[in-house]
Amino acid sequence: MASLQYSCTVVAPNPGHRTPPSSKPFSAKPSYFLTHARRSHRFQVSCNGGASQKPTEDGQVDRRNMLLGLSGLYGAANLVSDPQAYAAPIEAPEFKSCGEARDVATGDLLDVNCCPPVSDKIIDYKLPPVTKMRIRPAAQRVTKEYLAKFEEAIRLMKKLDKDDPTDPRGFMQQANIHCAYCNGAHDQVGYKNLDIQVHNSWLFFPFHRWYLYFYERILGKLIDDPTFVLPFWNWDNPKGMQMPKIFDNTESPLYNANRNQDNRPPAIIDLGFSGASDDLQKVVNNLTVMYSEMIRSVNSTLDFMGQPYKAGSAPSPGMGSSERGSHVAAHVWVGNPKNKYREDMGNFYSAGRDTLFYCHHANVDRMWSIWRTLKTDVPKDITDSDYLNASFLFYDENKQLVRVKVADCLDHRRMGYDFERVDIPWLNYKPPRKAAKAKVKKIASGAQKPEDLFPLNLKKITRVLVPKSAKGKADEVLVLENIETDTTKFIKFDVFVNDEDDNAEELDKAEYAGTFAQVPHKTKDKKGKSTISLRLTELYDDIDVADDDTIVVTLIPRSGGDDVTIGGIKIIPSPPRSG
């Protein structure tokens, strides 16, 4: 899934509330948090929802032959719509204001309480000195000795749920961290009617990195092994494109019955949700998706990282390419479709209840680390102090409530861990150049002009004639704007340029531009609105459109076409690349 979009629509800030604290100057010191009173009207349950790592460069090989020997298996530019007069970082919420879970569609209380234990003692966390680098292993390569440790650590964490359900290190308490930060349990400090949401913005990667950091340290504490690390689900490599077998032993504490039973090993994950039935096609599609979301469709820092999200801003300004792509694809693929809300992995409120969630996010974290090493023309750092000073609160391995800042997690090696080196076959997996120039006149015969078509309810495959901003080998971006969705539905459509066929199962071709998708979830009014931008520079070179002044964009609905309306489409010169 080259881009799986998670969108939220929330109410605008209430001007009657106090202005947020002024932006603090950057400091290397971590930041802040607080303490629990009921706020039953606030909490919404979502309804389904490094720097040193050097990529392996094998050089070009025959694409399909390479895969036959393997037996394992843009940037959402949903801009902040109402810029705030006062810029300030998102601050960690007040635990005392955490609320109960309600179904926002019916108002009924749900049997879910994600609020954390309350503590009045909060300290600013300081990263300990790194005495030995801990190496996170690929899940398909772990040893029996490692697996025994991992299983014992999870067993002890689950035992805490029975021995002391209020222990913040317990399995359910740790799962509830994701539930609370991702489903409207907390207000922004100073803005009573604005949720804190750590998805769909530039906070996505930093929040989950800190989350796994403390989860890992808690597991290590429970088994008295400070060197313990989580494994990563290597779904970007054909050898790791199955659900890791260590999570599929029904007798293991790593097992979770709330998974899609059709996707147990040896099923191959479908990161593009293309519907391909052939395993080899799934693999080549997956590698195409990875190359697209990591390199080809990324035009700027924010295209990958996600859009700016500051105090006083509405949540969910826009996902980055990786978050809305492979990240959400794995969530939806693992979640149990027989459950009402696709629990566990298929819903953000329940995802942390599956041990596979943490293995999945270890690879998401690895993607951030790899991306920072890629030698592209896109800057890798966000220098905005409101990003660097954004803060969260977690309990550490000693049950101490600590405050952390984004600025302190940018280098994973400084946090004391790295990743096992494995091949990265998508790194050079450029789609093959089109052998012959497309017959645009033939393709355009059934196409319509944007002014005659939009706003478009995407009920069927649609072709659109879109003028380029400049003739020749232009550096341009395709923008699909004001995409309105029913957020309770799984929605996905693919975007192709000058494509002469509509084979929905094949993504590994030069005409593939990218994807829009969203994981089902609940918002206050069940509506989402976003915009995506897809970089066209490399695509233009691959399909030879230099002499054309118009291209044909094909929109292929994969799921939920009736529930999405696209407001407009255009091509613009490439915006600035820095964050």
N, C-alpha and C positions, 0 to 999 in steps of 0.2 A: 504494500500500500504506500505508494510514493508520498502520499500526504493524507493523514487521517486527521481531520479537523475536529477539535473539541471546542465548542463555542458556548458562551454564556451571555445572556442579556440580563442586566440588572438595572435597578432604579438609579437615577442620577443622584449625586450627593445633595443632601438637604442643606440649603444655605443657612438654615437656622442653627446648625451645629457649629461648634467652634472650629476655627481654622486649625490645620494640622501644625505640629511643631515645625519650626523652620528647619531647613536642611542642615544637618551637622557637617562640619568639615570632615574630610576623609581621615580616618585613623586606622592604624593596623590593628587596634584593639577590637575584639568582637563587640556586638551590641546588646539589645535589651528585651525584657519580657515581664509578665506579671502573673497573677493567680486565678469562685464558682458560685454562681447563682444561676437560677434557672432563667432561661431565655427561650421558652418553648416556641415563641412566634418567630424565632430567627432561623433555626437550623433546618436546612434542606438536605434531603438525601438525594444524591444523584442517581438517576434511574437506569442505568445500564451504561451503562456507559461503555593523558596528560602530556601534559606538556612534553614529557620526555619519551612518550611512546612513539617509536618510529615504525611507520607502516612497512610491511614486507613488500618488496617490489620484485615480482617474478619475471617481469617483462611480458610482452604479448604472447599468448598461445592460442591455439584453436579453441574457441569458446565452448562448443558443445562436446568436443572430444575430451577436454579437460574435465568436464563434469561427469562424463560417462564412467570414469574410474572411481568416482566418489560414492560410496555406498551409504553414508549417513544422510543423512539428508544434506510552491515556493513560498517559499516563505509566506506563511499566512500573514498578509499585511492588513490584518483587521485593526486598523489604527485607533488610538484613543480618540473617541468621537468628540469629547468636550474637554480640551486641555484645561488643566487647573491653573488658577492664578497663583497658587502657592505650591512650588515644587518641594517635595520632601520624600524621603525614602519610606517604603512600607515598613511599619514597625511591628514587632511581635505583639500578638493580641493579649488581652487581659483574660486569663483563665476564668476569673470570677464571673464573666459575662457569657460563658459558654452555654449553649442552649440544647434543648431536647430535639429529637429527630421527628419531623413531620413529613408526610407526603404533601408536597406543595400543591398538587392537583386537587386533593380532597380535603386537606387540612387534618386528616386523621393522624394520630400518633402512631409511630412505628416502633417496633420492638428493637430499637437501636439507640444506644446512648454512647456517643463518641467522646464525651467530655473527659479530659485528663484529670488525674488527681491534682489537688491544689497545693501549692507551696508558696509561702511568703518569702522564702530565702532563695534569691536568684543571684548567680554570680556570672560575670563575663568570662567566657571560656577562653583559655589560652592553649593553643596546640602544644602538646608535649614534645620534647626533643626527639628526633628520629634516631634511634640507635641501631635499628635493623629494618630494612625495607621489607614489608609484607607483600607477597605476590598473590594476587587473586588468580585462581586457576580457571581454565575453561571447564565447564561442567562435564563435557564429554570425555575429559582426560583425567579426572580426579582418581586418586589412589584409594585402595580399600581403607588404609589408615586414616586418610583425610575424611572419607565418608563416615567412618565410625565416630570421629570427633564432631562432625557436623550434625549427625543424627542425635548424638547425646546432648549437644548444646540446645537443639530445638526441643528435645524431650524435656530438659530441665526448664526451659523457658515456658513451655506449656504447663508444666507442673506448678509453676508459680500462679497460674490462673486459679488453681484449686487451693493451694496453700495460703495465698494472700492475693485475692483479686484486685486489691488496691495498689499492689507493687507496680510501679510504672515500667518495670522491666519485663513484666509478664507478656505472654504472646498476644493476648487480646488487647492489652493496653498499648502495645507497640503497633498493632494493626489499626487501632483507633486514631493514632497520630495522623495517618493518611486520611481517614474519614473526616476528622475535624478540620484539617487544613484545606480539604478539597471539596467540602460540601456545605459551606456556609455556616459552620458552627461559630465562627469568630467574626466580629466586626473589626473594621479598620479602626485603629486608635484615633479618636477624634471625629469619626464619621459613623454614627450609629446605624445608618441604613445601608452601608456599603460593606459587603463581605470581603474577607481576605480569601483569595483563591490563588493557589500556587501552581495551577496549570494555566496554559494558554497565555504565557507571557515570558519575559526574560527571567523570571524567578524559578522556572521549571527545573533547569539543570542544577542550580545551586541548592535549592531546597532538598531535592532528592539525594544529592551528594552528601549533605549533612545528615540526612535521615539514615542512610545506609552506614555512614561512619559510626554513629552511635549504636545502631543495631548490631553491627559487627563487634564493637567493643563490649557490649552487653553479653553477647554469646561467648566471647573469649573469657570474660570474667566468670561466667557460670561454669565453665570447664577448666578454669584456672590456666588458661593459655593465652597470654597477651599477644601472641603472634597469629592468632586465628584470623582468617579472612573468609569472606563469602566467595562462592564461585560465580562465574558469569555465564549466562546462557548465550552461547556463541551463534545466535541465529543469523548473523551476517556471513557465515561461512557454511558452505554446503555440508561439511561434516557435523555441523551443529544445528542444522535446520529441522531437527526433530525436537519434540519435548524431551529434555534430558531424562535419560532412563533412571537416574537416581531419584527422581521425583515420582516414578511410576510404580514403585513397590508398595502394594497395598498394606504391607506390614510395617512400613517405615513411617516415622513421625513427619517425614517430608511429604507424604501423600495427602492429597485433598480430593474428596469425591466430587466436589462442586467444580468439575471441569467438563469440557466437551469430550465425552467418551469417544466420539468419532475421531478425535485428534490425538489420541494416545499413540505412542510409538508403534509402528514406524511411519505414521503420517507425517508428511512434509508441510511445514508452515507455509502459508500463502500471504506474504507481506504485502502483496498488491491486491488481495481479494479479487483476483481476476476470474475466479471460477474455473481455472484450468484443472483438468482431470489428470493430465500427464505429469508425473513427478518431475521429469526433466524440464518441462516447460515451467513448472513452479520455481525450480531452482534458478533458471536463467531470468525469469521475471524478478525473483528476489534480488539477484545481483544487480539488475537494471534499476530497481527501486532504490537500492542502497547508493549506487553511483549518482542517481538523480538527486536524492535528498541530501547527500553529503557534498556534492560538487556541482553537478550540471545545472540545477535549477536555482542555486543559491547566488544571489546578486549582492547581498550585503551582510554585515554582521548580524543584524536583527532578523534577516531572513532565516538564519539558522537558529539563533538564540531565542527568538520570540520578541514581541513588541514591548516597548516601555510600559511599566506599570508602577505608578507612584501614588503616594498618599492622596486621597481625595479623588482618585480616578476610579471609574467603573472597572470591576474585575474583567478578566478575559479579553484584553485588547487584541490578542492575536498570537497564535502558535508559531513556533519555528518549524522548519521542514522536518527535522528528525522527530520532534515531539508528535507532530500530527501524522507522521509516517509510520516507521517501523515500531515506534513505541506503542501507539494505540492499536496497531495491527495485532501485536502479540496479546494485548489485553483482550481484545474481542475474540481472537482465535482460541484462546484458552478458556474463557468464560463459558459456563454451562447454559446453553440456549433453552434448556427445559425449565430453568428457574425464571420466575417472573421478571427479575431485573438482571438476569444473566450473571448472578453471583457465581463464584467470588471474583475472579479476575476481570470479568466483563463489566464491572461496575466500580467506580472509584471509591464508593463508601466501603465496599467489602474487599477490595483487591488485596489489602494487607493481610487478610486471613489465609491467604495461600502462600506457602513458603516459596513457591516459584516466582512470586512477585519480586522478591528481593534479588533473586538470581537474574531475572529479567532486567531489573533496573541497574544491576551491576554492569550489564552490557550497554544499557543506555548511557550510563556514566562513562563507560569506555569509549562510546561514540564521541562524546564531548572531548575526551582526551585526544582521540585520534584526529578529530577535526582541527584542533588547535595546532597540530603539526603539519597539516596539509599546505603545500606550497602553491597557493592560489592567489588571485588578486584581491581576495576578500580579507580585510583586517579581522583579527581574531579576538581583540580585546574591546570591552565596553568601558569607557573611562568616566561615564556619568556617575557622579558621587551618590546620586539617589539610587543607583543600582548597587554600588559598592557598599553602601551603608544600610541597605535593607537587612532586616534581622528576623530571626526565628528563635523559638525556644524548644529545647529538648531536655529529657532526662538522660544523664550519663550513666555509665556502668555502676556508679556508686549511689544511684538514686538521687543525685543532686540536680536540681533544675538549673540549666545553664543557657545563657544567651549567646548566640553566634551571629556573625555577619557574613554576607556574601563575599566580601573582600578577602576573607581568610580561607576560602575553599577553592580559589581559582587554580591552584597548583596541587594536584592530588598527591604528588610525591612529598610535598611539604606536610601532608597529612599522614604520611608514613606508609603508603601503599602504592603498588603498581600492578600491572596486568601481565599475565603470562603471554609470551610472544607466540602468536599463531598467525597463519597466513591470512592476508586480507585480499581475497580474490576480486572483490568489487572495485578495488582501487584503480585498476586499469580496464574496467569493464565498460568501456564506451560502446554505445550501440553502433552497429555497423553503418557506415555511410551509405546513403541511398545510391544505388548503382546508376540509375537514370533519373533525370529530373521529372518530377510529377507532372502529369497532364492537368494543370490547374483548371483549364477551361472545362474539362470533363468533370472534375470534382465539383466545380462551382455551379454546375448546372442545376443542382437542387438546393444551393445555398441561398441565404437571404441576407440582406443588409441589417446591421444592428438596429437601425432606427425603425425597421419594419417588424422586428422580432421581440425586442426587449421592452419591458420586463418579461422574462421567459420562465414559464413553469416547465421544468425539464421532464416531460412525460415520455419522450422518445428521443432517439438519436437525432441530433440537430447539427446542421452545418451552417457556419456563419462566415460571410465575407468581411474580413477585418483589414482596413488599410494600415500599412506600415507608417511609422512616423517619418521615415526617410528611405529613399531607394538606395540599394547597395548593401554592403556588409555592415549593417547597422548594429550597434550595441543596444538592444531593446528589451523591453519587458512586456509580457502579456498580462493585463489586469482584468480579472473578473470581479466586479464590484457589487456591493450591496446584495450579497448572497443571503437570502432569508430562509431559515429552516425551521421545521418542527423539531425542537431539541430532544423530544422523547423518542425519535426514530433514528435508526441507523441509516445514514445517507452517504452515498459515495458516487462520484462521477469522475471519469477520466477525460483528459484533454489531449488532443492530437492536432498536429499542424500538417496540412497538405497530405493527409492520409488517404490513400486510394482504396482501402478496404476497412471494414469495421469489425475485424476479428478481435473480439473482446478478450480472448484468452492470451494474446501475445502483446507483451509490453516491451520486449527486447528489440526495438526498432527505432530508427532515427526520428521518426515522426512523433514519438511519445514525448509530451511536454510536461506532464505532471498530473496531479490528482487533487481533488477536494474530497474530504470525508469528515464525518463527525461520529463520535461514539454517543449512543443514546444517553441522555441525562436530563435531569429536571432543572428548570429555571423558574423564576417567579411567574412568567407569563407563557412558558413553553415555547418561546421564540428566540432564535439566535440570528445575529446579523454580523456578517464578516466580509472581508475582501481578501483575495489571494493574488499574488504576483508571481509569475514564472519567468525566469530568465531565458531568453531565446538565442543568445549569442552563439553558443556551440551548436544548437539545433539548426540555426540558419546555415552554418558551415556544412553540416552533415546532409542537408537536403537541397542545397544549392538554390537559394531564393534571392540571390544578390540582385538579379535583374528585375525582380517583381516589385510592384508597388502595393500589392494586396496579397494576403494569404487566406487560406480557408481553414478555419478552426472547427474541429469536430468535437462535440460534447457527447460523451457516451454515458448515460445513466446506468449505474451498476445496482444501486439499491435506493429506494425511497425517492425516486424522481418526482412523484406526485407531491412530495412534501418539501420541495426546494424550489425557490424562485430566484433567478439571477437578474439583478437589476440592470446590469450593463456590461459591456465588453469593449476593450480598447487596447491599443499598443502605444506605449510611451517610450521616450528615450530612457536609458538606464539611469536611475537615481543614484545619489552618492552611496558608496559602499560601506563607509565606516558606521560604527554604532554610536 
